[in-house]
Amino acid sequence: MWGPAVSTLSRASKEVVRPVQLPERIKGLQAIATNLSWSWDADARALFRRIDNTLWYLTRHNPISLLQRTPVERLAVCAEDPEFLAHYDRVLAGLERLSSNAGTWFGTAYGDLAAGPIAYFCAEFGLHNSVPIYSGGLGILAGDHCKSASDLGVPLVGVGLFYTRGYFDQRLRIDGWQEDADETFDPATTPLAPVRGPAGELYLTTVQASGRTVHVGAWKATVGRIPVYLLDTDLEENDPADRQVLRQLYAGGPELRLRQEWILGVGGVRVLRTLGIQPAGWHANEGHAAFMFLERLRELTRQGVSLNEAVRRVRATSLFTTHTPVPAGHDVFSHEQVERCAGRLWEEMGVRRSDLLALGRNPAAAERTFHMTAAAIRLSGRVNGVAARHGEETRRIWGDLWPRREPSRLPIVHVTNGVHLGTWMAQPLKDFLDRSLGAGWSRMADDQQPWDRVLSLDSAALWEVHLRLKAFLLNFIREEARDRWAAYWREPAHVVGAGTLLSSGALTIGFARRFATYKRADLIFRDRDRLRRLLVNRRQPVQIIFAGKAHPADEPGKKILQEIHAFTRDPSFEGRIAFLEDYEMHLAHRLVQGVDLWLNLPRPPLEACGTSGMKAGLNAVPQLSTADGWWAEAYNGMNGWLIPPAPAGVDPDAFDAEQFYRLLETEVVPLFYDRGERRVPVAWVERMKQALRVTGERFTANRMVREYARGCYLPWLRGEPFNDDPPVA
Ligand SMILES: *Cc1c(COP(=O)(O)O)cnc(C)c1O
């Protein structure tokens, strides 16, 4: 990958990479490094840092690279150091506790339920930046879902795809045009382990695709208590074309996407069967996984079950989560494309072609197309959107599938997304809460109680923690710029645009997400003079940090990115606008933990949820956002700022931009610079506490997974399938 390989790692990569050879006494480090639970276990992270703090930094927190690069002499010293060994033994004991769910929420309340697990399918998983098989919000949500399921002891197994080249790495040309670099990543530097077939084969199953037999293997990622199987077709047994199918996430045209999704759905079910896993329920996270439902239909019809009855049975144990109301976010394939990939599936199933393809009919889309979201909705007994407002939108968009039902009786609900506290809250803040609320607060974190107590935290002390995280971010930005300047930037303007002139005293706003046009990164530039007056104010300066990738095929998104990039080197903004290349989880951590204000400006109602603002909130960073996604239900007047919906008949872009300037000029900036004793902005810190309280109480992934468990997983594990009428349209 370009980021790690060439930037921070450039200093370390000259060293020889060798297989890890650990002294006997500490050979469990291998097991600790290959269960991703270390990534949210402070004690485990501290153990790796103890081996070599600088290498930990240079490897971007990759324990496997760290162990590969640590000199044997240093490891030998660790193996003799009593303090290190006590620490090591403690972490290893913690790891062993993950082999059962004793003591967890689920284990305590429902430990007697032996059925399971729940199969959770997603096209991408964002587990850690060292495993680059995710593109953004959807994947990170799936990763957070697994981590919380692990913490709560919920029996879950993830199924996804292994992309040999991951998602593209972003490099910007000097003119700001995004180039898509890609490099194969080395699984040996990741915690992924190949899974062998029953007789030691590298593949676990086969799938017919495009008229050929494709062998499907899998890599296992261990995420605390949760296994995630990532399917791989880059095997010698396969035709070269099939070996390439899973090279890159969301790359290529519809035919390639279709084949990737076919492998995910059909191959995923078959791999679970080969491994002897019999799920009690099936959760498809976004429509990419809809062929999983089709494969289960095929299994039933092959046993002689009629298509109608098979649909009823599949629906009874299926849940579908939809993530976007934006049409481009839904895959639609022509019947011919489906037939070319899947072959004459209906013959094998003993059903009529038209009956099978009708499962993907969308009354609102072109005839003779197979719509993955429509199919997933028809084949799931429950459907949910990912925030209250998105639930309403989903009922509005898809209600037509049940033409004779009252909107209130549609089986479409919402489960608002959440973010994994252990992953996203900065360690210094956790330590501060330990000191202030008592070390037990995080165990009670699923109750309201510790979150109310946040309001009584010492303001000056909380502010100091924040300033430390902000300094850490600015330092990180400079070090990144230094590495890229040394490695490949050719013009000094790159260095300025990457944020090296940012100052620690100025109000710092973060805006980082995909550069999709509806997210409106360019909205604040509608009135440049007014923006400039805000930013370059000598007494109360404001600075803005941007980051994010445009989808490789999204030309309008790339244009917006290019425009913003031009502002970063416009001297009239005095270096107060920065763009950070290659947004991924590591950078996301630094940003959501270190800025003063999180900004989100989606055009309502197109943002289904928006999780980055939750990550900021868990770090006591307030948000300013339009009334869309989670913010429509989270804003309480004290935890940030809201741009109200534009009145009917008014240009929403003009209205929202005006509100943005007004809020900054009259509320945000004055509040931030209103300083009390020791220059603490007391009223601002009150907003920070509210941001932390509201997010901690209602927007963690633990709350989300418990909701999924109560609504669907538990009924399935108890053998109580859904019993709803299927849609008729
Ligand atoms: C959280 C996250 C996202 C998603 O952010 P949204 O606010 O939902 O758009 C995208 N990319 C990365 C790297 C993230 O950490």
The ligand as a Tripos MOL2 file, in Angstrom:
@<TRIPOS>MOLECULE
LIG
   15    15     1     0     0
SMALL
NO_CHARGES

@<TRIPOS>ATOM
      1 C1        -15.8470    6.6040    9.8570 C.3       1 LIG1
      2 C2        -15.1380    6.6030    8.5650 C.ar      1 LIG1
      3 C3        -15.8470    6.8420    7.3820 C.ar      1 LIG1
      4 C4        -17.3280    7.1070    7.3560 C.3       1 LIG1
      5 O1        -17.6030    8.4300    7.7240 O.3       1 LIG1
      6 P1        -19.0320    9.0720    7.4220 P.3       1 LIG1
      7 O2        -19.1550   10.1900    8.3720 O.co2     1 LIG1
      8 O3        -20.0490    7.9980    7.7130 O.co2     1 LIG1
      9 O4        -19.0400    9.4900    6.0090 O.co2     1 LIG1
     10 C5        -15.1490    6.8190    6.1830 C.ar      1 LIG1
     11 N1        -13.8200    6.5740    6.1440 N.ar      1 LIG1
     12 C6        -13.1140    6.3600    7.2690 C.ar      1 LIG1
     13 C7        -11.6410    6.0940    7.1510 C.3       1 LIG1
     14 C8        -13.7370    6.3710    8.5130 C.ar      1 LIG1
     15 O5        -13.0300    6.1290    9.6260 O.3       1 LIG1
@<TRIPOS>BOND
     1     1     2 1
     2     2     3 ar
     3     2    14 ar
     4     3     4 1
     5     3    10 ar
     6     4     5 1
     7     5     6 1
     8     6     7 2
     9     6     8 1
    10     6     9 1
    11    10    11 ar
    12    11    12 ar
    13    12    13 1
    14    12    14 ar
    15    14    15 1
@<TRIPOS>SUBSTRUCTURE
     1 LIG1         1 GROUP 0 **** ****
